[in-house]
Amino acid sequence: MGQQATAILTHSVTAAGTVSASRFVTPAGAQAGADANTLGVSRFAGVVGEKLAVDVLGTAVVEAGAAVSAGATVKSDASGRAITWVTSGAKVGLALDAAGAAGAFIEVLLIPNVA
């Protein structure tokens, strides 16, 4: 259960809607949906119009949406949580910790991504 993060670059974006903490965020400032390209991971929760700190490069703590093995490539689920990438969607990170189930927090190495 990772609770550390080493951000190399944190970018400030304006929230385009409600964003939960430790979730993937799109370049437009929205909480990422399933298979989405992401800018990074929100450090804190925010609502529309608020500035969000988004970790873009380095590692970040992300909430898992299902069990994830350490070393697995991850993508965003419909709620912006990390799940294992299997065959489709944008690859957005590499799990540095394992998650036993949804709701666990893991450290993820962020990678530049496109769908």
PyMOL CGO cylinders between C-alpha atoms (Angstrom):
from pymol import cmd
from pymol.cgo import CYLINDER

trace = [
    CYLINDER, 0.00, 0.00, 0.00, 2.00, 2.94, -1.26, 0.3, 1, 1, 1, 1, 1, 1,
    CYLINDER, 2.00, 2.94, -1.26, 1.60, 6.22, 0.50, 0.3, 1, 1, 1, 1, 1, 1,
    CYLINDER, 1.60, 6.22, 0.50, 4.68, 7.94, -0.88, 0.3, 1, 1, 1, 1, 1, 1,
    CYLINDER, 4.68, 7.94, -0.88, 5.12, 9.81, -4.11, 0.3, 1, 1, 1, 1, 1, 1,
    CYLINDER, 5.12, 9.81, -4.11, 8.05, 11.46, -5.82, 0.3, 1, 1, 1, 1, 1, 1,
    CYLINDER, 8.05, 11.46, -5.82, 6.67, 14.08, -8.17, 0.3, 1, 1, 1, 1, 1, 1,
    CYLINDER, 6.67, 14.08, -8.17, 9.15, 15.55, -10.62, 0.3, 1, 1, 1, 1, 1, 1,
    CYLINDER, 9.15, 15.55, -10.62, 6.59, 17.88, -12.22, 0.3, 1, 1, 1, 1, 1, 1,
    CYLINDER, 6.59, 17.88, -12.22, 3.31, 19.04, -10.70, 0.3, 1, 1, 1, 1, 1, 1,
    CYLINDER, 3.31, 19.04, -10.70, 1.02, 21.08, -12.95, 0.3, 1, 1, 1, 1, 1, 1,
    CYLINDER, 1.02, 21.08, -12.95, -1.86, 23.32, -11.88, 0.3, 1, 1, 1, 1, 1, 1,
    CYLINDER, -1.86, 23.32, -11.88, -5.12, 22.87, -13.80, 0.3, 1, 1, 1, 1, 1, 1,
    CYLINDER, -5.12, 22.87, -13.80, -8.62, 24.25, -13.34, 0.3, 1, 1, 1, 1, 1, 1,
    CYLINDER, -8.62, 24.25, -13.34, -11.10, 21.52, -12.44, 0.3, 1, 1, 1, 1, 1, 1,
    CYLINDER, -11.10, 21.52, -12.44, -13.75, 20.98, -15.11, 0.3, 1, 1, 1, 1, 1, 1,
    CYLINDER, -13.75, 20.98, -15.11, -15.96, 19.10, -12.67, 0.3, 1, 1, 1, 1, 1, 1,
    CYLINDER, -15.96, 19.10, -12.67, -15.72, 17.24, -9.39, 0.3, 1, 1, 1, 1, 1, 1,
    CYLINDER, -15.72, 17.24, -9.39, -12.36, 15.48, -9.04, 0.3, 1, 1, 1, 1, 1, 1,
    CYLINDER, -12.36, 15.48, -9.04, -11.54, 13.13, -6.18, 0.3, 1, 1, 1, 1, 1, 1,
    CYLINDER, -11.54, 13.13, -6.18, -8.08, 13.00, -4.62, 0.3, 1, 1, 1, 1, 1, 1,
    CYLINDER, -8.08, 13.00, -4.62, -5.63, 10.41, -5.96, 0.3, 1, 1, 1, 1, 1, 1,
    CYLINDER, -5.63, 10.41, -5.96, -7.48, 9.92, -9.25, 0.3, 1, 1, 1, 1, 1, 1,
    CYLINDER, -7.48, 9.92, -9.25, -6.31, 10.25, -12.84, 0.3, 1, 1, 1, 1, 1, 1,
    CYLINDER, -6.31, 10.25, -12.84, -7.09, 13.64, -14.41, 0.3, 1, 1, 1, 1, 1, 1,
    CYLINDER, -7.09, 13.64, -14.41, -7.40, 14.57, -18.11, 0.3, 1, 1, 1, 1, 1, 1,
    CYLINDER, -7.40, 14.57, -18.11, -5.58, 17.49, -19.75, 0.3, 1, 1, 1, 1, 1, 1,
    CYLINDER, -5.58, 17.49, -19.75, -8.94, 19.33, -19.68, 0.3, 1, 1, 1, 1, 1, 1,
    CYLINDER, -8.94, 19.33, -19.68, -9.10, 19.14, -15.87, 0.3, 1, 1, 1, 1, 1, 1,
    CYLINDER, -9.10, 19.14, -15.87, -11.79, 16.45, -15.63, 0.3, 1, 1, 1, 1, 1, 1,
    CYLINDER, -11.79, 16.45, -15.63, -11.58, 13.26, -13.62, 0.3, 1, 1, 1, 1, 1, 1,
    CYLINDER, -11.58, 13.26, -13.62, -10.53, 10.65, -16.18, 0.3, 1, 1, 1, 1, 1, 1,
    CYLINDER, -10.53, 10.65, -16.18, -12.98, 8.07, -17.46, 0.3, 1, 1, 1, 1, 1, 1,
    CYLINDER, -12.98, 8.07, -17.46, -12.43, 4.55, -18.72, 0.3, 1, 1, 1, 1, 1, 1,
    CYLINDER, -12.43, 4.55, -18.72, -9.42, 4.15, -21.04, 0.3, 1, 1, 1, 1, 1, 1,
    CYLINDER, -9.42, 4.15, -21.04, -8.80, 7.93, -21.13, 0.3, 1, 1, 1, 1, 1, 1,
    CYLINDER, -8.80, 7.93, -21.13, -5.57, 9.74, -21.87, 0.3, 1, 1, 1, 1, 1, 1,
    CYLINDER, -5.57, 9.74, -21.87, -4.45, 11.41, -18.67, 0.3, 1, 1, 1, 1, 1, 1,
    CYLINDER, -4.45, 11.41, -18.67, -2.37, 14.40, -17.71, 0.3, 1, 1, 1, 1, 1, 1,
    CYLINDER, -2.37, 14.40, -17.71, -1.54, 12.92, -14.31, 0.3, 1, 1, 1, 1, 1, 1,
    CYLINDER, -1.54, 12.92, -14.31, -2.93, 12.31, -10.83, 0.3, 1, 1, 1, 1, 1, 1,
    CYLINDER, -2.93, 12.31, -10.83, -4.77, 14.74, -8.56, 0.3, 1, 1, 1, 1, 1, 1,
    CYLINDER, -4.77, 14.74, -8.56, -3.10, 15.43, -5.23, 0.3, 1, 1, 1, 1, 1, 1,
    CYLINDER, -3.10, 15.43, -5.23, -6.29, 16.77, -3.63, 0.3, 1, 1, 1, 1, 1, 1,
    CYLINDER, -6.29, 16.77, -3.63, -10.03, 16.78, -4.34, 0.3, 1, 1, 1, 1, 1, 1,
    CYLINDER, -10.03, 16.78, -4.34, -11.59, 19.75, -6.11, 0.3, 1, 1, 1, 1, 1, 1,
    CYLINDER, -11.59, 19.75, -6.11, -14.78, 21.01, -7.71, 0.3, 1, 1, 1, 1, 1, 1,
    CYLINDER, -14.78, 21.01, -7.71, -15.46, 22.91, -10.91, 0.3, 1, 1, 1, 1, 1, 1,
    CYLINDER, -15.46, 22.91, -10.91, -13.44, 26.12, -11.16, 0.3, 1, 1, 1, 1, 1, 1,
    CYLINDER, -13.44, 26.12, -11.16, -10.94, 25.27, -8.41, 0.3, 1, 1, 1, 1, 1, 1,
    CYLINDER, -10.94, 25.27, -8.41, -7.23, 24.88, -9.13, 0.3, 1, 1, 1, 1, 1, 1,
    CYLINDER, -7.23, 24.88, -9.13, -5.94, 21.31, -8.84, 0.3, 1, 1, 1, 1, 1, 1,
    CYLINDER, -5.94, 21.31, -8.84, -2.36, 20.18, -8.24, 0.3, 1, 1, 1, 1, 1, 1,
    CYLINDER, -2.36, 20.18, -8.24, -1.78, 17.34, -10.72, 0.3, 1, 1, 1, 1, 1, 1,
    CYLINDER, -1.78, 17.34, -10.72, 1.37, 15.23, -10.56, 0.3, 1, 1, 1, 1, 1, 1,
    CYLINDER, 1.37, 15.23, -10.56, 2.47, 14.82, -14.18, 0.3, 1, 1, 1, 1, 1, 1,
    CYLINDER, 2.47, 14.82, -14.18, 5.94, 13.24, -14.05, 0.3, 1, 1, 1, 1, 1, 1,
    CYLINDER, 5.94, 13.24, -14.05, 7.47, 10.94, -11.47, 0.3, 1, 1, 1, 1, 1, 1,
    CYLINDER, 7.47, 10.94, -11.47, 5.42, 8.79, -9.11, 0.3, 1, 1, 1, 1, 1, 1,
    CYLINDER, 5.42, 8.79, -9.11, 2.00, 9.44, -7.60, 0.3, 1, 1, 1, 1, 1, 1,
    CYLINDER, 2.00, 9.44, -7.60, -0.35, 7.76, -5.15, 0.3, 1, 1, 1, 1, 1, 1,
    CYLINDER, -0.35, 7.76, -5.15, -3.47, 6.52, -6.97, 0.3, 1, 1, 1, 1, 1, 1,
    CYLINDER, -3.47, 6.52, -6.97, -6.59, 4.77, -5.72, 0.3, 1, 1, 1, 1, 1, 1,
    CYLINDER, -6.59, 4.77, -5.72, -6.99, 1.32, -7.27, 0.3, 1, 1, 1, 1, 1, 1,
    CYLINDER, -6.99, 1.32, -7.27, -10.27, 0.34, -8.92, 0.3, 1, 1, 1, 1, 1, 1,
    CYLINDER, -10.27, 0.34, -8.92, -9.57, -3.41, -8.60, 0.3, 1, 1, 1, 1, 1, 1,
    CYLINDER, -9.57, -3.41, -8.60, -6.78, -5.74, -7.58, 0.3, 1, 1, 1, 1, 1, 1,
    CYLINDER, -6.78, -5.74, -7.58, -3.52, -4.72, -9.30, 0.3, 1, 1, 1, 1, 1, 1,
    CYLINDER, -3.52, -4.72, -9.30, -0.20, -6.59, -9.28, 0.3, 1, 1, 1, 1, 1, 1,
    CYLINDER, -0.20, -6.59, -9.28, 3.07, -4.77, -8.64, 0.3, 1, 1, 1, 1, 1, 1,
    CYLINDER, 3.07, -4.77, -8.64, 4.75, -4.26, -12.02, 0.3, 1, 1, 1, 1, 1, 1,
    CYLINDER, 4.75, -4.26, -12.02, 1.47, -4.18, -13.96, 0.3, 1, 1, 1, 1, 1, 1,
    CYLINDER, 1.47, -4.18, -13.96, 0.82, -1.54, -16.58, 0.3, 1, 1, 1, 1, 1, 1,
    CYLINDER, 0.82, -1.54, -16.58, -2.25, 0.45, -15.52, 0.3, 1, 1, 1, 1, 1, 1,
    CYLINDER, -2.25, 0.45, -15.52, -4.99, 2.52, -17.12, 0.3, 1, 1, 1, 1, 1, 1,
    CYLINDER, -4.99, 2.52, -17.12, -7.90, 4.57, -15.83, 0.3, 1, 1, 1, 1, 1, 1,
    CYLINDER, -7.90, 4.57, -15.83, -11.25, 2.98, -15.02, 0.3, 1, 1, 1, 1, 1, 1,
    CYLINDER, -11.25, 2.98, -15.02, -14.58, 4.83, -15.36, 0.3, 1, 1, 1, 1, 1, 1,
    CYLINDER, -14.58, 4.83, -15.36, -13.94, 6.61, -12.03, 0.3, 1, 1, 1, 1, 1, 1,
    CYLINDER, -13.94, 6.61, -12.03, -10.33, 7.64, -12.66, 0.3, 1, 1, 1, 1, 1, 1,
    CYLINDER, -10.33, 7.64, -12.66, -8.89, 4.83, -10.54, 0.3, 1, 1, 1, 1, 1, 1,
    CYLINDER, -8.89, 4.83, -10.54, -5.98, 2.58, -11.54, 0.3, 1, 1, 1, 1, 1, 1,
    CYLINDER, -5.98, 2.58, -11.54, -6.78, -0.83, -13.03, 0.3, 1, 1, 1, 1, 1, 1,
    CYLINDER, -6.78, -0.83, -13.03, -4.64, -3.30, -14.93, 0.3, 1, 1, 1, 1, 1, 1,
    CYLINDER, -4.64, -3.30, -14.93, -4.24, -2.54, -18.66, 0.3, 1, 1, 1, 1, 1, 1,
    CYLINDER, -4.24, -2.54, -18.66, -5.09, -5.65, -20.68, 0.3, 1, 1, 1, 1, 1, 1,
    CYLINDER, -5.09, -5.65, -20.68, -5.76, -4.92, -24.37, 0.3, 1, 1, 1, 1, 1, 1,
    CYLINDER, -5.76, -4.92, -24.37, -7.14, -1.41, -24.88, 0.3, 1, 1, 1, 1, 1, 1,
    CYLINDER, -7.14, -1.41, -24.88, -7.07, 2.12, -23.57, 0.3, 1, 1, 1, 1, 1, 1,
    CYLINDER, -7.07, 2.12, -23.57, -4.24, 4.49, -22.76, 0.3, 1, 1, 1, 1, 1, 1,
    CYLINDER, -4.24, 4.49, -22.76, -1.37, 3.03, -20.76, 0.3, 1, 1, 1, 1, 1, 1,
    CYLINDER, -1.37, 3.03, -20.76, -0.86, 5.69, -18.08, 0.3, 1, 1, 1, 1, 1, 1,
    CYLINDER, -0.86, 5.69, -18.08, 1.48, 4.16, -15.52, 0.3, 1, 1, 1, 1, 1, 1,
    CYLINDER, 1.48, 4.16, -15.52, 3.34, 1.26, -13.98, 0.3, 1, 1, 1, 1, 1, 1,
    CYLINDER, 3.34, 1.26, -13.98, 2.20, -0.05, -10.58, 0.3, 1, 1, 1, 1, 1, 1,
    CYLINDER, 2.20, -0.05, -10.58, 5.06, 0.00, -8.07, 0.3, 1, 1, 1, 1, 1, 1,
    CYLINDER, 5.06, 0.00, -8.07, 2.88, -1.56, -5.37, 0.3, 1, 1, 1, 1, 1, 1,
    CYLINDER, 2.88, -1.56, -5.37, 0.20, -4.24, -5.38, 0.3, 1, 1, 1, 1, 1, 1,
    CYLINDER, 0.20, -4.24, -5.38, -3.44, -3.53, -4.53, 0.3, 1, 1, 1, 1, 1, 1,
    CYLINDER, -3.44, -3.53, -4.53, -5.45, -6.40, -3.07, 0.3, 1, 1, 1, 1, 1, 1,
    CYLINDER, -5.45, -6.40, -3.07, -8.78, -4.84, -4.01, 0.3, 1, 1, 1, 1, 1, 1,
    CYLINDER, -8.78, -4.84, -4.01, -10.54, -1.66, -5.08, 0.3, 1, 1, 1, 1, 1, 1,
    CYLINDER, -10.54, -1.66, -5.08, -10.01, 1.22, -2.67, 0.3, 1, 1, 1, 1, 1, 1,
    CYLINDER, -10.01, 1.22, -2.67, -6.36, 0.47, -1.92, 0.3, 1, 1, 1, 1, 1, 1,
    CYLINDER, -6.36, 0.47, -1.92, -3.82, 3.22, -2.59, 0.3, 1, 1, 1, 1, 1, 1,
    CYLINDER, -3.82, 3.22, -2.59, -0.74, 2.35, -4.64, 0.3, 1, 1, 1, 1, 1, 1,
    CYLINDER, -0.74, 2.35, -4.64, 2.30, 4.17, -5.91, 0.3, 1, 1, 1, 1, 1, 1,
    CYLINDER, 2.30, 4.17, -5.91, 2.35, 4.44, -9.70, 0.3, 1, 1, 1, 1, 1, 1,
    CYLINDER, 2.35, 4.44, -9.70, 5.19, 5.50, -11.99, 0.3, 1, 1, 1, 1, 1, 1,
    CYLINDER, 5.19, 5.50, -11.99, 3.49, 7.92, -14.41, 0.3, 1, 1, 1, 1, 1, 1,
    CYLINDER, 3.49, 7.92, -14.41, 4.19, 7.52, -18.12, 0.3, 1, 1, 1, 1, 1, 1,
    CYLINDER, 4.19, 7.52, -18.12, 3.38, 9.86, -21.02, 0.3, 1, 1, 1, 1, 1, 1,
    CYLINDER, 3.38, 9.86, -21.02, 0.38, 8.37, -22.79, 0.3, 1, 1, 1, 1, 1, 1,
    CYLINDER, 0.38, 8.37, -22.79, -1.92, 8.32, -25.78, 0.3, 1, 1, 1, 1, 1, 1,
    CYLINDER, -1.92, 8.32, -25.78, -4.83, 6.00, -26.50, 0.3, 1, 1, 1, 1, 1, 1,
]
cmd.load_cgo(trace, "trace")
